[in-house]
């Protein structure tokens, strides 16, 4: 599975930066090494978030709290997907922007079609964000650009694949304890 969605986010209030060359806003793909479904999602403020789907049979499905994943900024999100996916694709949890909902109809339709084949709406999505103190965010004023590093598409995809690999190791019982030092 590989699906990309472009130009879903209003960038008019962002400052100029390396993100100007990235028109991608959402990407779903199946990690070839683990066969886990991954998602990168650009937040309306411009930073990237990354997620990996865990299906009900996975040991981490019911309890992710005791697992210390090595991923950018640590795990900052885990939830079942129906509300998460629909809210995130709208960037409007209350669904107030009807015009945006209509624009994203093909994305929503694609997601619902995928659920029939893969059960992704039954998954728990475990994820991270790139909006930490050392991250550069496109919506920050230009004065702030000296204080962080922009985490681009390639970086976030690599972090998703890293998280997928850790989840795969848990599933297969080959996970190693993370050294806290």
Secondary structure by P-SEA (a helix, b strand, c coil): cbbbbccccccccccccccccccccbbbbccccccbbbbbbbccccbbbbbbbbcccccccccccccccccccccccccccaaaaaaaaacccccccaaaaaaaaaaaaaaaaaaaccccccbbbbbcccccccbbbccccccccccbbbbcaaaaaaaaaaaaaaaaaaaaccccccccc
